């Protein structure tokens, strides 16, 4: 008789030691009580400290019942979780149930924040004035939102082929100063790379001065969850500059040297690598 009376109490105690656990496809784990579950599309779970989370079922990997996860630590999002989350910044998906917890917000996605880059680009000249050059550049600005960077940049460009037209002993160099706008596409398949579109627009100072325009497409590859990464891109460089053309006039008895100066568009295909930080 006594055993029968004690049995419900034991079962009740065991029931209290279990809680519902929602595993999300992004790796996050939420512990609490499911207060509502739609037949098709949604699930709502309430944690022991009163926070309520809503998820679409397409983002849920599985739902289980597990023993209550007790810890001496406390998390600002909910109370039953691994100690490893206590020192991490909480995020919209709560704390992850892992000794190797990492914030689900990757470093390169955090915004607003300062962002900078340094890189080297080789431009292969094309068109009537196929002048090749190299450009060493750096940009600095604000990552306004995870998908948009706006900043300013400066570069130095030695021109390889100008000695084909002028004095071979002289080095021709220009310095582009430009507005830099970059759009990144994150979360396509949630990996450590991101396609991007980069635009540099400004003015070139130095031996060849004029409007500077350089769009580029490419992909960033990031190191772990940090904000550091390498970008590889291909693009187009357009530079307006004054070009002096020389020739000899042989229509006279003594050949005469002639020349004239015109504004030209110097274009080229670019291949670049950039270090982001």
Secondary structure in CASP SS format (residue, H / E / C, confidence):
PFRMAT SS
TARGET T0000
AUTHOR 0000-0000-0000
METHOD secondary structure of the structure
MODEL  1
X C 1.00
X H 1.00
X H 1.00
X H 1.00
X H 1.00
X H 1.00
X H 1.00
X H 1.00
X H 1.00
X H 1.00
X H 1.00
X H 1.00
X H 1.00
X H 1.00
X H 1.00
X H 1.00
X C 1.00
X E 1.00
X E 1.00
X E 1.00
X E 1.00
X E 1.00
X E 1.00
X E 1.00
X C 1.00
X C 1.00
X C 1.00
X C 1.00
X E 1.00
X E 1.00
X E 1.00
X E 1.00
X E 1.00
X E 1.00
X E 1.00
X E 1.00
X E 1.00
X C 1.00
X C 1.00
X C 1.00
X C 1.00
X E 1.00
X E 1.00
X E 1.00
X E 1.00
X E 1.00
X C 1.00
X C 1.00
X C 1.00
X C 1.00
X C 1.00
X E 1.00
X E 1.00
X E 1.00
X E 1.00
X E 1.00
X H 1.00
X H 1.00
X H 1.00
X E 1.00
X E 1.00
X E 1.00
X E 1.00
X E 1.00
X E 1.00
X E 1.00
X E 1.00
X C 1.00
X C 1.00
X C 1.00
X C 1.00
X C 1.00
X C 1.00
X C 1.00
X C 1.00
X C 1.00
X C 1.00
X C 1.00
X C 1.00
X C 1.00
X C 1.00
X C 1.00
X H 1.00
X H 1.00
X H 1.00
X C 1.00
X C 1.00
X C 1.00
X C 1.00
X C 1.00
X C 1.00
X C 1.00
X C 1.00
X C 1.00
X C 1.00
X C 1.00
X C 1.00
X C 1.00
X C 1.00
X C 1.00
X C 1.00
X C 1.00
X C 1.00
X C 1.00
X C 1.00
X C 1.00
X H 1.00
X H 1.00
X H 1.00
X C 1.00
X C 1.00
X C 1.00
X E 1.00
X E 1.00
X E 1.00
X E 1.00
X E 1.00
X E 1.00
X E 1.00
X E 1.00
X E 1.00
X E 1.00
X E 1.00
X E 1.00
X E 1.00
X E 1.00
X C 1.00
X C 1.00
X C 1.00
X C 1.00
X C 1.00
X C 1.00
X E 1.00
X E 1.00
X E 1.00
X E 1.00
X E 1.00
X E 1.00
X E 1.00
X E 1.00
X E 1.00
X E 1.00
X E 1.00
X E 1.00
X E 1.00
X C 1.00
X C 1.00
X E 1.00
X E 1.00
X E 1.00
X E 1.00
X E 1.00
X E 1.00
X E 1.00
X E 1.00
X E 1.00
X E 1.00
X E 1.00
X E 1.00
X C 1.00
X H 1.00
X H 1.00
X H 1.00
X H 1.00
X C 1.00
X C 1.00
X C 1.00
X C 1.00
X C 1.00
X C 1.00
X C 1.00
X C 1.00
X E 1.00
X E 1.00
X E 1.00
X E 1.00
X E 1.00
X E 1.00
X E 1.00
X E 1.00
X E 1.00
X E 1.00
X E 1.00
X E 1.00
X E 1.00
X C 1.00
X C 1.00
X C 1.00
X C 1.00
X C 1.00
X C 1.00
X C 1.00
X E 1.00
X E 1.00
X E 1.00
X E 1.00
X E 1.00
X E 1.00
X E 1.00
X E 1.00
X E 1.00
X E 1.00
X E 1.00
X E 1.00
X E 1.00
X E 1.00
X C 1.00
X C 1.00
X C 1.00
X E 1.00
X E 1.00
X E 1.00
X E 1.00
X E 1.00
X E 1.00
X E 1.00
X E 1.00
X E 1.00
X E 1.00
X E 1.00
X E 1.00
X E 1.00
X C 1.00
X C 1.00
X C 1.00
X C 1.00
X C 1.00
X C 1.00
X E 1.00
X E 1.00
X E 1.00
X E 1.00
X E 1.00
X E 1.00
X E 1.00
X E 1.00
X E 1.00
X E 1.00
X E 1.00
X E 1.00
X E 1.00
X E 1.00
X E 1.00
X E 1.00
X E 1.00
X E 1.00
X E 1.00
X E 1.00
X E 1.00
X C 1.00
X C 1.00
X C 1.00
X C 1.00
X C 1.00
X C 1.00
X E 1.00
X E 1.00
X E 1.00
X E 1.00
X E 1.00
X E 1.00
X E 1.00
X E 1.00
X E 1.00
X E 1.00
X E 1.00
X E 1.00
X E 1.00
X E 1.00
X E 1.00
X E 1.00
X E 1.00
X E 1.00
X E 1.00
X E 1.00
X E 1.00
X C 1.00
END
